[in-house]
Amino acid sequence: MTISDQQPLDSPFSATSTAEDVMAGLDLSGATAVVTGGYSGLGLETTRGLATAGARVIVPARRPGAARAALADVDGCEVIPMDLADLDSVRAASAQINGSIDRLDLLMAVAGVMATPERRVGHGWEGQLAVNHFGHFALACELYPLLAAADGARVVVNSSAGHTLTGIRWHDPHFRTGYDKWLAYGQAKTANALFAVQLDTLGRNDGVRAFTLHPGKIITGLQREMTLQEQIERGWVDEHGTVIGADFKTASQGAATGLWAATSSLLNGRGGLYLEDCDVARISAPAEPMDDGGVREYAIDPDAAARLWELSIAATGATPITR
């Protein structure tokens, strides 16, 4: 991927397209997918879309009982325990997946947390960076042999327009000098985007392509750490919790871009791109408002992506991927 590739492709879908629109007529029989967070919000819609098209879907879940209940009416799904905040749990789940399938066609990193109170994970890591990035990073590295064994695997990583809040804080990525929950979220979402850039660089010779995306503004369980008053003050919901914010999507519309990333023939031969509204996003200027869309250049910078990769390998001890 080069910066010049980061421009819209004239996709037939749009911001209002749903998961059902994107998946209409597609047959994924014989394909296997792993969907983190695949039992609630956007993840549940993603799992439903893939399973309805015939894919076998494995859902690693921090709450496996809740996941099985949510997916009881979805054929072709199986749930395994996994906590993204616990790298031993990620490795155990990876080992279980590696032992049960011989290839992996799709890895969908949908799970995440947002604007959480300060939490320390693992070796004192900032919690949002650990869950949103380190956990998915380790999972992808451990599952990489299965991705390389597939015929054109894709990895799709949910980022967010929140990445516009900050690049990687190289001087203090774990907020040891003072915590800000929104900057921590923004950094984690930039990390998601950079992870996809470098994974695509390392994986393309094996046919593994990676994409990252902003799903849109959606009220899901992602906001669970925010108070109702915070959401009211931001203009997202009213005092009854009803969504009133402009341009908010349904969960099905929010899942559409990820499913498009996973299946669109327009993306054949491409990778390392940031997507939104079922198309490739444009590059946004540093001072542009978050809600105007696009991706900041620092979130797709290949040098920053390579630097973050090395930091992540050192932190997690994940199995390295070599070109």
C-alpha positions as CSV (number, residue, x, y, z in Angstrom):
1,M,0.0,0.0,0.0
2,T,1.2,3.5,-0.8
3,I,-0.4,6.7,0.4
4,S,-1.7,7.3,-3.2
5,D,-3.8,4.1,-2.9
6,Q,-5.8,5.6,0.0
7,Q,-8.7,7.0,-2.1
8,P,-12.3,5.9,-2.8
9,L,-12.9,3.1,-5.3
10,D,-16.5,4.1,-6.3
11,S,-18.0,1.2,-4.3
12,P,-21.6,0.3,-5.1
13,F,-22.4,0.5,-1.3
14,S,-22.5,3.5,1.0
15,A,-23.0,4.7,4.6
16,T,-26.5,3.5,4.6
17,S,-25.8,0.0,3.3
18,T,-26.5,-2.8,5.7
19,A,-24.8,-6.1,6.4
20,E,-27.6,-7.8,4.4
21,D,-27.0,-5.5,1.4
22,V,-23.3,-6.3,1.4
23,M,-23.7,-10.0,1.8
24,A,-26.6,-10.5,-0.6
25,G,-25.9,-13.3,-3.0
26,L,-22.5,-14.2,-1.6
27,D,-21.6,-17.9,-0.9
28,L,-18.9,-18.5,1.7
29,S,-19.5,-22.2,2.0
30,G,-16.2,-23.9,3.0
31,A,-14.7,-20.7,4.4
32,T,-13.7,-20.3,8.1
33,A,-13.7,-17.1,10.0
34,V,-12.7,-16.0,13.5
35,V,-14.7,-13.0,14.8
36,T,-13.6,-11.4,18.1
37,G,-16.5,-9.8,19.9
38,G,-18.8,-11.8,17.6
39,Y,-21.7,-12.1,20.0
40,S,-22.8,-8.5,20.6
41,G,-23.2,-5.2,18.7
42,L,-21.3,-5.0,15.4
43,G,-19.6,-8.4,16.1
44,L,-22.9,-10.2,16.3
45,E,-24.1,-8.6,13.1
46,T,-20.8,-9.7,11.5
47,T,-21.1,-13.2,12.7
48,R,-24.7,-13.4,11.5
49,G,-23.7,-12.1,8.0
50,L,-20.8,-14.6,7.6
51,A,-22.8,-17.5,8.9
52,T,-25.8,-16.8,6.8
53,A,-23.5,-16.9,3.8
54,G,-22.3,-20.3,4.7
55,A,-19.1,-19.7,6.6
56,R,-18.0,-21.6,9.7
57,V,-17.5,-18.9,12.4
58,I,-15.4,-19.3,15.5
59,V,-16.2,-16.7,18.2
60,P,-13.6,-16.3,20.9
61,A,-15.4,-14.8,23.9
62,R,-14.6,-13.4,27.3
63,R,-18.1,-14.5,28.4
64,P,-18.6,-17.8,26.6
65,G,-21.9,-18.5,28.3
66,A,-23.3,-15.1,27.1
67,A,-21.9,-15.7,23.7
68,R,-23.5,-19.1,23.3
69,A,-26.9,-17.6,24.4
70,A,-26.6,-14.7,21.9
71,L,-25.6,-17.1,19.1
72,A,-28.1,-19.9,19.8
73,D,-30.1,-19.2,16.7
74,V,-27.0,-18.8,14.4
75,D,-26.0,-22.0,12.6
76,G,-22.4,-22.7,11.9
77,C,-20.9,-21.0,14.9
78,E,-18.8,-22.2,17.8
79,V,-17.6,-20.3,20.9
80,I,-14.3,-20.7,22.6
81,P,-13.1,-18.9,25.8
82,M,-10.7,-15.9,25.3
83,D,-10.0,-12.7,27.1
84,L,-8.1,-10.2,25.0
85,A,-6.7,-8.6,28.2
86,D,-5.0,-11.8,29.2
87,L,-2.3,-13.0,26.7
88,D,-2.2,-16.5,28.3
89,S,-5.9,-16.7,27.4
90,V,-5.2,-15.5,23.9
91,R,-2.5,-18.1,23.4
92,A,-4.7,-20.8,24.8
93,A,-7.5,-19.8,22.4
94,S,-5.0,-19.7,19.5
95,A,-3.8,-23.2,20.3
96,Q,-7.4,-24.5,20.4
97,I,-8.1,-22.9,17.0
98,N,-4.8,-24.1,15.5
99,G,-5.7,-27.6,16.6
100,S,-9.2,-27.6,15.1
101,I,-8.8,-26.2,11.6
102,D,-6.1,-26.3,8.8
103,R,-6.7,-22.9,7.4
104,L,-8.3,-19.6,8.2
105,D,-9.9,-17.4,5.5
106,L,-11.0,-14.4,7.6
107,L,-9.9,-12.9,10.9
108,M,-12.3,-10.2,12.0
109,A,-11.0,-8.1,15.0
110,V,-14.2,-6.5,16.1
111,A,-14.0,-6.6,19.9
112,G,-12.9,-3.5,21.7
113,V,-13.3,-1.1,24.6
114,M,-13.8,2.7,24.7
115,A,-13.1,5.5,27.1
116,T,-12.6,3.3,30.1
117,P,-11.4,4.3,33.5
118,E,-7.7,3.8,34.0
119,R,-6.8,0.2,34.2
120,R,-3.5,-1.6,34.1
121,V,-3.2,-4.9,32.3
122,G,-0.3,-7.4,32.0
123,H,3.0,-5.7,32.7
124,G,1.4,-2.4,33.7
125,W,0.1,-1.7,30.2
126,E,-2.6,0.9,29.6
127,G,-5.8,-1.1,29.4
128,Q,-7.3,0.2,26.1
129,L,-4.1,-0.3,24.2
130,A,-3.8,-3.8,25.7
131,V,-7.3,-5.0,24.8
132,N,-7.8,-3.2,21.5
133,H,-4.3,-3.7,20.1
134,F,-2.0,-6.1,22.0
135,G,-4.6,-8.8,22.4
136,H,-5.5,-8.7,18.7
137,F,-1.9,-8.4,17.7
138,A,-1.0,-11.6,19.6
139,L,-4.0,-13.5,18.2
140,A,-3.1,-12.6,14.6
141,C,0.5,-13.6,15.1
142,E,-0.4,-16.9,16.6
143,L,-3.0,-17.7,13.9
144,Y,-0.8,-16.5,11.0
145,P,0.2,-20.0,9.8
146,L,-3.5,-20.7,9.3
147,L,-4.0,-17.4,7.4
148,A,-1.0,-18.2,5.2
149,A,-2.4,-21.6,4.5
150,A,-5.6,-20.2,3.0
151,D,-6.1,-19.1,-0.5
152,G,-6.2,-15.3,-0.1
153,A,-7.0,-14.7,3.5
154,R,-8.1,-11.3,4.8
155,V,-7.7,-9.7,8.2
156,V,-10.1,-6.9,9.0
157,V,-9.4,-4.7,12.1
158,N,-12.0,-2.3,13.5
159,S,-10.4,1.1,14.1
160,S,-12.4,4.3,14.5
161,A,-12.6,7.9,13.7
162,G,-11.4,8.2,17.2
163,H,-7.9,7.7,15.8
164,T,-7.9,11.4,14.9
165,L,-7.5,12.2,18.6
166,T,-3.9,11.2,18.7
167,G,-1.1,9.3,17.0
168,I,1.0,6.8,19.0
169,R,2.4,8.5,22.1
170,W,5.9,7.1,21.6
171,H,7.2,9.0,24.7
172,D,4.5,7.5,27.0
173,P,2.2,5.0,25.3
174,H,1.0,3.7,28.7
175,F,0.1,7.1,30.2
176,R,2.4,6.8,33.1
177,T,2.5,10.6,33.4
178,G,-1.3,11.1,33.6
179,Y,-4.3,9.3,32.2
180,D,-6.8,10.6,29.7
181,K,-9.4,8.1,28.7
182,W,-10.1,9.7,25.3
183,L,-6.5,10.0,24.3
184,A,-6.0,6.4,25.4
185,Y,-8.9,5.4,23.2
186,G,-7.6,7.4,20.2
187,Q,-4.1,5.9,20.5
188,A,-5.5,2.4,20.6
189,K,-7.5,3.1,17.5
190,T,-4.4,4.5,15.7
191,A,-2.6,1.3,16.8
192,N,-5.4,-0.8,15.2
193,A,-4.9,1.0,11.9
194,L,-1.1,0.8,11.9
195,F,-1.3,-2.9,12.8
196,A,-3.2,-3.6,9.7
197,V,-0.7,-1.6,7.6
198,Q,2.3,-3.6,8.8
199,L,0.4,-7.0,8.8
200,D,-0.4,-6.4,5.1
201,T,3.2,-5.6,4.4
202,L,4.4,-8.8,6.0
203,G,1.6,-11.0,4.8
204,R,1.0,-10.1,1.1
205,N,3.6,-12.5,-0.2
206,D,1.6,-15.3,1.5
207,G,-1.7,-13.9,0.1
208,V,-2.7,-12.5,3.5
209,R,-4.1,-8.9,3.1
210,A,-5.2,-6.7,5.9
211,F,-7.6,-3.8,6.2
212,T,-8.7,-1.4,8.9
213,L,-11.9,0.6,9.1
214,H,-14.2,3.1,10.8
215,P,-17.6,1.4,11.2
216,G,-19.4,4.7,11.8
217,K,-21.2,6.1,14.8
218,I,-23.3,3.5,16.5
219,I,-24.6,3.1,20.0
220,T,-23.7,-0.5,21.1
221,G,-22.2,-2.1,24.2
222,L,-19.0,-0.2,23.3
223,Q,-20.3,2.8,25.3
224,R,-20.9,0.7,28.4
225,E,-18.2,2.5,30.4
226,M,-19.7,5.9,29.7
227,T,-22.5,7.3,31.9
228,L,-25.8,8.3,30.4
229,Q,-25.1,11.9,31.2
230,E,-21.8,11.8,29.2
231,Q,-23.7,10.5,26.2
232,I,-26.4,13.1,26.6
233,E,-23.8,15.9,26.8
234,R,-22.2,14.6,23.5
235,G,-25.6,14.8,21.8
236,W,-25.7,11.0,21.2
237,V,-28.8,10.1,23.1
238,D,-31.7,11.8,25.0
239,E,-32.5,11.3,28.7
240,H,-34.2,8.0,27.9
241,G,-31.2,6.6,26.1
242,T,-32.8,7.0,22.7
243,V,-30.3,7.7,19.9
244,I,-30.7,11.3,18.6
245,G,-27.3,12.0,17.2
246,A,-27.0,12.9,13.5
247,D,-25.7,10.3,11.1
248,F,-25.8,7.4,13.6
249,K,-26.0,4.0,12.1
250,T,-27.8,0.8,13.0
251,A,-25.6,-2.1,14.1
252,S,-26.3,-3.8,10.7
253,Q,-25.1,-0.6,8.9
254,G,-22.1,-0.5,11.3
255,A,-21.1,-4.0,10.4
256,A,-21.4,-3.5,6.7
257,T,-18.0,-1.9,6.1
258,G,-16.2,-4.8,7.8
259,L,-18.1,-7.4,5.8
260,W,-17.4,-5.4,2.7
261,A,-13.7,-5.5,3.6
262,A,-13.9,-9.2,4.1
263,T,-15.6,-10.1,0.8
264,S,-15.4,-7.3,-1.8
265,S,-13.7,-8.2,-5.1
266,L,-12.9,-4.5,-5.5
267,L,-10.3,-5.1,-2.8
268,N,-8.6,-8.0,-4.6
269,G,-4.9,-7.3,-4.8
270,R,-5.1,-4.4,-2.4
271,G,-4.4,-4.1,1.3
272,G,-3.2,-1.9,4.2
273,L,-6.1,0.5,3.5
274,Y,-8.3,2.3,5.9
275,L,-12.0,2.0,5.0
276,E,-15.3,3.8,5.9
277,D,-18.8,3.7,4.6
278,C,-18.1,0.5,2.5
279,D,-15.3,2.2,0.5
280,V,-11.7,3.3,0.8
281,A,-11.4,6.4,2.9
282,R,-9.7,9.6,1.7
283,I,-6.8,11.1,3.7
284,S,-8.0,13.9,6.0
285,A,-6.1,17.0,6.9
286,P,-4.7,17.4,10.5
287,A,-7.2,20.1,11.5
288,E,-10.4,18.5,10.0
289,P,-13.2,17.6,12.4
290,M,-13.4,13.9,13.3
291,D,-17.0,13.6,12.0
292,D,-15.9,14.8,8.5
293,G,-14.4,11.3,7.9
294,G,-11.2,10.2,6.3
295,V,-8.0,8.9,7.9
296,R,-5.1,10.9,9.3
297,E,-1.8,10.2,7.4
298,Y,-0.1,9.2,10.7
299,A,-2.5,6.3,11.1
300,I,-1.4,4.7,7.8
301,D,2.3,5.7,7.9
302,P,4.4,2.6,7.0
303,D,7.4,3.7,9.2
304,A,5.1,4.2,12.2
305,A,3.5,0.8,11.5
306,A,6.8,-1.0,11.4
307,R,7.9,0.8,14.6
308,L,4.7,-0.2,16.4
309,W,5.0,-3.8,15.2
310,E,8.5,-4.1,16.9
311,L,7.2,-2.5,20.1
312,S,4.3,-4.9,20.1
313,I,6.5,-8.0,19.5
314,A,8.7,-6.9,22.4
315,A,5.7,-6.3,24.7
316,T,3.7,-9.4,23.9
317,G,6.3,-12.0,23.0
318,A,4.1,-13.0,20.1
319,T,5.5,-15.3,17.4
320,P,7.1,-13.0,14.8
321,I,5.9,-12.9,11.2
322,T,8.7,-12.7,8.6
323,R,8.4,-11.6,5.0
